[in-house]
């Protein structure tokens, strides 16, 4: 059966989304450009593998396009919001629902000052882990959308956007469904900008810090804050290797992990005075984790040498192929136990055929254990392109890059270049590398030294020290503006 693509021209998702962001930067909506708010569209196009959806998804998308202008895209607030909250604090907004947010946000808040912060979050349990002096608000509690005002401004911009959309459709051969997703993104971004502008006006923060400014929700908050002249900052969501996903930045300043990331941002057009090195707040000390308990929990023998594959969100067919190659390599390598740690966007059921074919390999969902727990049991971390692999190498684990699907390695290139990580191109080569780690002491020592070299370049600080650096950078710059 022939797969109908979302676009007919032979171009990448990156090229299309870059063009969408550029072309739809105008007309300005209430004086700001919404061109930076299409990150979810990038993920949607990549996630469906550029294939047309089924009938039900078509219907759902069409219904959303009809209903959102009438009722609003996001849920309406059902309880009092931030109108009576103390003004002039730092607003720390997180779009993450991962376990590390529960650890990291309280640390940063502590260094900023518990009575000096409000936290905007997607995690309801955050109220229970932060002091009562910290204002904690769910994103959905932003002031309700004033639909009449929104419709008036949206209608004014729609003609210009539609003209530019027709040009994009002609240039790339975009399908009607691809165009529909772009229209949805414009409605969502413009409505969120209005709601977050009202939130900013209620809280009047002295600074806004987000954990990832290229996320559409956080980007709209940053745009709203910048419109009011409020200093804005973003952390770095993952291992940046090039402009895809991370650049250009939306916030005034980006707080990056180390010299390597700083160079990448500057090389891709970010002004040097907008980039500050603070370290990587998510790398924790895992000395209090019990490896025996973790191994027992996920069914790994107590003394097994564990090779862990860290998955990453590349195109689905490539992801499936590389997982199979890892399992084949582990099957070939004697005395190696294989564990697969899936990306948060994946489920074990996505790979049921591979799981059935290799019952000795333990597949784990991303939330089955924390990164610190994973690193206590992994002796070797294999990856195609994963920030987790970099964290592993920085914590003394051995890193191996599996380059077997013709997809750019991204951060995997950094592991090869700076950590001296072996690059395996098929299952047999990977099996040989895994076996050599067990038998060649000099080879293993070289990899360990490479890991230390890599860590010095990538991470200026980690854990609580990085959290303190983040707070210092925010306060210093906010006071200077």
C-alpha positions as CSV (number, residue, x, y, z in Angstrom):
1,X,0.0,0.0,0.0
2,X,1.3,3.5,-0.9
3,X,1.6,5.8,2.1
4,X,0.3,9.3,1.4
5,X,2.7,11.8,2.8
6,X,1.9,15.1,4.6
7,X,3.9,16.9,1.9
8,X,4.9,16.0,-1.6
9,X,8.3,17.7,-2.0
10,X,11.5,15.9,-0.9
11,X,12.3,18.0,2.1
12,X,12.9,17.3,5.8
13,X,10.6,18.1,8.7
14,X,13.2,20.6,9.9
15,X,13.2,22.5,6.6
16,X,9.4,22.7,6.5
17,X,9.0,23.9,10.1
18,X,11.8,26.4,9.7
19,X,9.9,27.8,6.7
20,X,6.6,27.8,8.6
21,X,8.2,29.7,11.6
22,X,9.8,32.2,9.2
23,X,6.8,32.8,7.0
24,X,4.2,33.0,9.8
25,X,6.3,35.3,11.9
26,X,4.0,38.0,10.4
27,X,1.5,39.5,10.6
28,X,2.2,40.3,14.2
29,X,-0.5,39.3,16.8
30,X,-0.9,42.1,19.3
31,X,2.5,43.3,18.3
32,X,4.4,40.0,18.8
33,X,5.4,37.3,16.3
34,X,4.0,33.8,16.9
35,X,6.6,32.3,14.6
36,X,8.4,30.7,17.5
37,X,5.4,28.7,18.7
38,X,5.4,25.7,16.3
39,X,7.5,23.2,18.2
40,X,4.6,20.8,18.8
41,X,3.9,20.9,15.1
42,X,7.5,19.8,14.5
43,X,6.9,16.8,16.8
44,X,3.5,16.0,15.2
45,X,5.0,15.9,11.7
46,X,7.9,13.8,12.9
47,X,5.8,11.6,15.1
48,X,3.4,10.5,12.3
49,X,6.3,9.8,10.0
50,X,5.0,12.2,7.4
51,X,2.0,10.0,6.7
52,X,-1.6,11.0,6.3
53,X,-3.7,10.2,9.4
54,X,-6.8,8.0,9.5
55,X,-10.4,9.2,9.2
56,X,-10.9,9.6,13.0
57,X,-7.9,11.8,13.4
58,X,-9.1,13.9,10.5
59,X,-12.5,14.3,12.2
60,X,-11.0,15.2,15.6
61,X,-8.7,17.8,14.1
62,X,-11.6,19.3,12.1
63,X,-13.8,19.5,15.1
64,X,-11.1,21.2,17.1
65,X,-10.7,23.8,14.4
66,X,-14.4,24.5,14.6
67,X,-14.8,24.4,18.4
68,X,-11.7,26.3,19.6
69,X,-12.8,29.7,18.2
70,X,-16.1,29.3,20.0
71,X,-15.1,27.8,23.3
72,X,-11.3,28.2,23.5
73,X,-8.6,25.5,23.0
74,X,-7.4,25.2,26.7
75,X,-9.7,24.3,29.6
76,X,-11.3,27.3,31.3
77,X,-10.2,28.1,34.9
78,X,-12.6,26.6,37.4
79,X,-11.2,28.2,40.6
80,X,-9.6,31.5,41.8
81,X,-6.2,32.1,40.1
82,X,-3.3,34.4,40.6
83,X,-5.1,37.8,40.9
84,X,-4.5,38.1,44.6
85,X,-1.0,36.6,44.7
86,X,1.9,38.7,45.8
87,X,3.4,40.8,43.0
88,X,7.1,41.2,42.0
89,X,8.3,37.7,42.5
90,X,10.3,35.5,40.1
91,X,7.9,33.3,38.1
92,X,9.4,29.9,37.4
93,X,7.3,28.1,34.8
94,X,7.8,24.4,34.0
95,X,6.3,22.4,31.1
96,X,7.8,19.1,32.2
97,X,5.9,16.3,33.9
98,X,9.0,14.2,34.5
99,X,10.2,13.0,37.8
100,X,13.3,15.3,37.8
101,X,11.1,18.3,38.1
102,X,10.0,17.2,41.6
103,X,13.7,17.3,42.6
104,X,15.0,20.2,40.6
105,X,12.3,22.9,41.0
106,X,12.5,23.0,44.8
107,X,16.3,23.4,44.7
108,X,16.1,26.3,42.3
109,X,13.3,27.9,44.4
110,X,15.4,27.5,47.6
111,X,18.3,29.4,46.0
112,X,15.9,32.1,44.6
113,X,14.2,32.4,48.0
114,X,11.0,30.6,49.0
115,X,9.1,33.8,49.5
116,X,10.5,35.3,46.3
117,X,9.0,32.7,43.8
118,X,5.8,31.7,42.1
119,X,5.8,28.3,40.3
120,X,3.7,27.6,37.2
121,X,3.5,23.8,36.7
122,X,1.8,20.8,35.1
123,X,2.5,18.7,38.2
124,X,-0.3,18.8,40.8
125,X,1.9,17.2,43.4
126,X,4.2,20.2,43.3
127,X,2.1,21.9,46.0
128,X,3.1,19.2,48.4
129,X,6.8,19.5,47.9
130,X,7.1,23.2,48.0
131,X,6.8,25.5,51.1
132,X,3.5,27.3,51.6
133,X,5.2,30.6,51.0
134,X,5.7,29.6,47.4
135,X,2.8,30.4,45.1
136,X,2.0,27.3,43.0
137,X,-0.3,27.6,40.1
138,X,-1.3,25.0,37.4
139,X,-1.1,26.3,33.9
140,X,-4.8,25.9,33.4
141,X,-5.4,28.5,36.1
142,X,-4.3,31.3,33.9
143,X,-7.1,33.9,33.6
144,X,-9.8,32.8,31.2
145,X,-9.7,33.8,27.6
146,X,-11.7,36.9,26.5
147,X,-13.1,35.3,23.4
148,X,-14.6,38.4,21.8
149,X,-11.3,40.3,22.1
150,X,-9.4,37.3,20.8
151,X,-11.6,36.8,17.8
152,X,-11.3,40.4,16.8
153,X,-7.5,40.3,16.8
154,X,-7.3,36.8,15.3
155,X,-9.6,37.8,12.4
156,X,-7.4,40.8,11.7
157,X,-4.3,38.5,11.4
158,X,-6.0,35.6,9.7
159,X,-6.0,37.0,6.1
160,X,-2.2,37.5,6.2
161,X,-1.5,34.1,7.7
162,X,-3.8,32.4,5.1
163,X,-2.0,34.1,2.2
164,X,1.3,32.9,3.5
165,X,-0.1,29.4,4.2
166,X,-1.1,29.1,0.5
167,X,2.4,30.0,-0.5
168,X,3.8,27.3,1.9
169,X,1.3,24.8,0.6
170,X,2.4,25.4,-3.0
171,X,6.1,25.5,-2.2
172,X,6.2,22.2,-0.2
173,X,3.2,20.4,-1.6
174,X,1.6,20.4,1.9
175,X,-1.5,18.3,2.3
176,X,-4.8,19.7,3.6
177,X,-4.2,17.9,6.9
178,X,-0.7,19.5,7.2
179,X,-2.3,22.9,6.7
180,X,-5.0,22.1,9.2
181,X,-2.4,21.4,11.9
182,X,-0.7,24.8,11.2
183,X,-4.1,26.5,11.6
184,X,-4.6,24.7,14.9
185,X,-1.2,25.9,16.1
186,X,-2.0,29.5,15.3
187,X,-5.3,29.4,17.2
188,X,-3.7,27.7,20.2
189,X,-0.7,30.1,20.3
190,X,-2.8,33.3,20.0
191,X,-5.2,32.2,22.7
192,X,-2.5,31.2,25.0
193,X,-0.7,34.5,24.5
194,X,-3.8,36.3,25.5
195,X,-4.3,34.2,28.7
196,X,-0.6,34.4,29.7
197,X,-0.6,38.1,29.1
198,X,-3.4,38.4,31.6
199,X,-1.4,36.1,34.0
200,X,1.7,38.3,33.7
201,X,-0.5,41.4,34.3
202,X,-1.9,39.7,37.5
203,X,1.5,38.6,38.9
204,X,3.7,41.4,37.6
205,X,6.8,39.2,38.1
206,X,10.2,40.8,38.2
207,X,11.6,37.9,36.0
208,X,10.3,34.8,34.2
209,X,12.3,31.6,34.1
210,X,11.1,28.6,32.0
211,X,12.7,25.1,31.6
212,X,12.3,25.1,27.7
213,X,11.4,28.3,25.8
214,X,10.8,26.5,22.5
215,X,7.8,24.6,23.9
216,X,4.7,26.3,22.5
217,X,3.2,26.9,26.0
218,X,6.4,28.3,27.5
219,X,7.1,30.3,24.3
220,X,3.7,32.1,24.6
221,X,4.5,32.9,28.3
222,X,7.9,34.3,27.3
223,X,6.3,36.4,24.6
224,X,3.8,37.8,27.0
225,X,6.5,38.7,29.5
226,X,8.8,40.3,27.0
227,X,5.8,42.4,25.7
228,X,5.7,43.9,29.2
229,X,9.5,44.4,29.4
230,X,10.1,41.7,32.0
231,X,13.5,39.9,31.9
232,X,13.1,36.3,30.7
233,X,15.4,33.2,30.9
234,X,15.3,29.7,29.7
235,X,17.1,26.5,30.8
236,X,18.1,24.0,28.2
237,X,15.8,21.0,27.8
238,X,18.2,18.5,26.4
239,X,21.6,17.9,24.8
240,X,21.7,20.7,22.1
241,X,23.8,19.8,19.1
242,X,22.4,22.1,16.4
243,X,19.5,24.5,15.8
244,X,16.8,21.9,15.6
245,X,14.5,22.2,18.6
246,X,16.5,24.8,20.5
247,X,17.2,27.8,18.4
248,X,16.6,30.6,17.9
249,X,15.9,31.2,21.6
250,X,12.8,33.1,22.6
251,X,13.9,34.3,26.0
252,X,16.3,37.1,26.6
253,X,18.9,34.7,27.9
254,X,19.7,31.0,27.8
255,X,21.3,29.3,30.8
256,X,23.3,26.5,29.3
257,X,25.2,23.5,30.7
258,X,28.8,24.2,29.7
259,X,31.3,25.6,27.2
260,X,30.2,23.2,24.5
261,X,26.6,24.3,24.5
262,X,27.6,27.9,24.7
263,X,29.6,27.5,21.5
264,X,26.7,25.8,19.8
265,X,24.2,28.5,20.6
266,X,26.7,31.2,19.4
267,X,27.6,29.4,16.2
268,X,23.9,29.2,15.4
269,X,23.3,32.9,15.7
270,X,22.6,33.6,19.4
271,X,24.4,36.7,20.6
272,X,27.2,35.9,23.1
273,X,25.8,38.2,25.8
274,X,22.5,36.2,25.7
275,X,24.3,32.9,26.6
276,X,25.4,32.2,30.2
277,X,27.0,29.0,31.5
278,X,25.4,27.7,34.7
279,X,25.8,23.9,34.6
280,X,23.3,21.0,34.3
281,X,20.9,20.9,37.2
282,X,19.5,17.5,36.5
283,X,22.6,15.4,37.1
284,X,22.2,14.2,40.7
285,X,24.4,12.5,43.2
286,X,23.2,8.9,43.3
287,X,25.2,7.6,46.2
288,X,22.0,7.1,48.2
289,X,20.5,4.8,45.6
290,X,20.7,1.0,46.4
291,X,21.8,-0.8,43.1
292,X,20.7,-4.1,44.5
293,X,17.2,-2.9,45.1
294,X,17.0,-1.4,41.6
295,X,18.3,-4.5,39.9
296,X,15.8,-6.6,41.8
297,X,12.9,-4.3,40.9
298,X,13.5,-4.6,37.2
299,X,14.7,-8.2,37.1
300,X,18.4,-7.9,36.5
301,X,20.8,-10.4,38.2
302,X,22.8,-8.9,41.0
303,X,26.3,-9.2,39.4
304,X,25.4,-8.9,35.8
305,X,27.3,-6.5,33.5
306,X,24.5,-4.3,32.1
307,X,24.5,-2.7,28.7
308,X,21.6,-0.2,28.6
309,X,20.3,1.2,25.4
310,X,18.9,4.8,25.8
311,X,16.3,5.4,23.1
312,X,15.6,8.8,21.5
313,X,12.8,10.2,19.4
314,X,14.1,9.7,15.8
315,X,11.8,8.6,13.0
316,X,9.8,5.5,14.0
317,X,11.2,3.0,11.5
318,X,14.8,4.0,12.3
319,X,14.0,3.7,16.0
320,X,12.7,0.2,15.6
321,X,15.6,-1.0,13.5
322,X,18.2,0.3,15.9
323,X,16.5,-1.3,18.9
324,X,16.5,-4.6,17.1
325,X,20.2,-4.2,16.3
326,X,21.0,-3.5,20.0
327,X,19.1,-6.7,21.0
328,X,20.9,-8.7,18.4
329,X,24.3,-7.4,19.7
330,X,23.5,-8.2,23.3
331,X,22.4,-11.7,22.2
332,X,25.8,-12.2,20.5
333,X,27.9,-10.8,23.4
334,X,28.6,-13.3,26.2
335,X,28.2,-12.3,29.8
336,X,26.3,-9.1,28.9
337,X,22.8,-8.4,30.1
338,X,20.7,-6.0,28.0
339,X,18.3,-3.4,29.3
340,X,16.4,-0.9,27.1
341,X,15.4,2.4,28.6
342,X,12.7,3.9,26.4
343,X,12.2,7.6,25.8
344,X,9.2,9.2,27.6
345,X,7.3,9.4,24.4
346,X,7.5,5.6,23.8
347,X,5.7,2.7,25.3
348,X,6.8,-1.0,25.5
349,X,3.8,-2.0,23.5
350,X,5.3,0.0,20.5
351,X,7.9,-2.7,20.3
352,X,6.0,-5.9,21.1
353,X,7.5,-7.9,18.2
354,X,11.1,-7.1,19.3
355,X,10.2,-7.8,23.0
356,X,8.9,-11.2,22.0
357,X,11.9,-12.0,19.8
358,X,14.4,-11.2,22.6
359,X,13.0,-12.2,25.9
360,X,16.3,-12.0,27.7
361,X,16.5,-8.2,27.0
362,X,14.6,-6.2,29.7
363,X,12.5,-3.4,28.2
364,X,11.7,-0.6,30.6
365,X,9.4,2.4,30.4
366,X,11.1,5.7,31.1
367,X,9.3,6.2,34.4
368,X,10.1,2.8,35.9
369,X,13.2,4.3,37.5
370,X,14.9,7.7,37.8
371,X,18.0,8.6,35.8
372,X,20.0,8.2,39.0
373,X,18.6,4.7,39.5
374,X,19.3,3.8,35.9
375,X,22.9,4.9,36.2
376,X,23.5,2.8,39.3
377,X,22.9,-0.4,37.3
378,X,24.2,0.5,33.9
379,X,27.9,-0.4,33.3
380,X,27.7,0.5,29.6
381,X,25.3,3.0,27.9
382,X,24.6,2.5,24.2
383,X,22.8,5.3,22.3
384,X,22.2,6.7,18.9
385,X,21.6,10.3,20.0
386,X,20.7,10.7,23.6
387,X,21.3,13.3,26.3
388,X,21.0,10.5,28.9
389,X,24.1,8.8,27.4
390,X,26.1,12.0,28.0
391,X,24.9,12.1,31.6
392,X,26.0,8.5,32.0
393,X,29.5,9.2,30.7
394,X,29.8,12.2,33.0
395,X,29.0,9.8,35.9
396,X,31.7,7.3,35.0
397,X,29.8,4.9,32.8
398,X,31.1,3.8,29.5
399,X,29.4,5.2,26.4
400,X,29.0,3.5,23.0
401,X,27.4,5.1,19.9
402,X,25.3,2.8,17.6
403,X,25.4,4.6,14.2
404,X,23.5,2.2,12.0
405,X,20.4,3.9,10.5
406,X,21.7,6.8,8.5
407,X,20.1,9.4,10.8
408,X,22.3,12.3,12.1
409,X,23.8,11.4,15.5
410,X,23.4,14.8,17.1
411,X,24.8,14.6,20.6
412,X,26.2,11.2,19.7
413,X,28.8,13.0,17.6
414,X,29.9,14.8,20.7
415,X,30.4,11.5,22.5
416,X,32.6,10.2,19.7
417,X,34.5,13.5,19.4
418,X,35.1,14.4,23.0
419,X,34.7,11.2,25.0
420,X,36.3,8.9,22.4
421,X,33.2,6.7,22.5
422,X,33.4,3.7,20.0
423,X,31.1,4.0,17.0
424,X,29.5,0.7,16.0
425,X,27.7,0.4,12.7
426,X,26.0,-2.9,13.0
427,X,25.1,-5.6,15.6
428,X,28.3,-7.5,15.1
429,X,30.5,-4.5,15.7
430,X,28.5,-3.5,18.8
431,X,28.8,-7.1,20.1
432,X,32.6,-6.9,19.7
433,X,32.8,-3.6,21.5
434,X,30.7,-4.9,24.4
435,X,32.9,-8.0,24.7
436,X,36.1,-5.9,24.5
437,X,34.9,-3.8,27.5
438,X,34.9,-6.9,29.6
439,X,38.3,-8.3,28.5
440,X,40.5,-5.3,27.6
441,X,41.6,-3.3,30.6
442,X,43.5,-0.7,28.6
443,X,40.5,-0.1,26.3
444,X,38.3,0.4,29.3
445,X,40.7,2.8,31.0
446,X,40.9,4.9,27.8
447,X,37.1,5.1,27.7
448,X,37.0,6.2,31.4
449,X,39.5,9.0,30.7
450,X,37.5,10.1,27.7
451,X,34.5,10.3,29.9
452,X,36.2,12.7,32.3
453,X,37.4,14.8,29.4
454,X,33.8,14.9,28.0
455,X,32.4,15.9,31.4
456,X,34.7,18.8,31.8
457,X,33.7,20.3,28.5
458,X,30.0,19.6,28.7
459,X,29.0,20.4,32.3
460,X,30.4,23.4,34.2
461,X,28.5,22.3,37.3
462,X,25.9,19.7,38.2
463,X,23.1,19.2,40.7
464,X,22.7,21.7,43.5
465,X,25.6,23.8,42.4
466,X,24.0,24.3,39.0
467,X,20.7,25.2,40.7
468,X,22.5,27.9,42.7
469,X,24.2,29.2,39.6
470,X,20.8,29.5,37.9
471,X,19.3,31.5,40.7
472,X,22.3,33.8,40.8
473,X,22.2,34.4,37.0
474,X,18.4,35.2,37.2
475,X,18.7,37.6,40.1
476,X,21.9,39.3,38.7
477,X,20.4,40.0,35.3
478,X,16.9,40.9,36.5
479,X,18.4,43.5,38.9
480,X,20.5,45.0,36.1
481,X,17.6,45.6,33.7
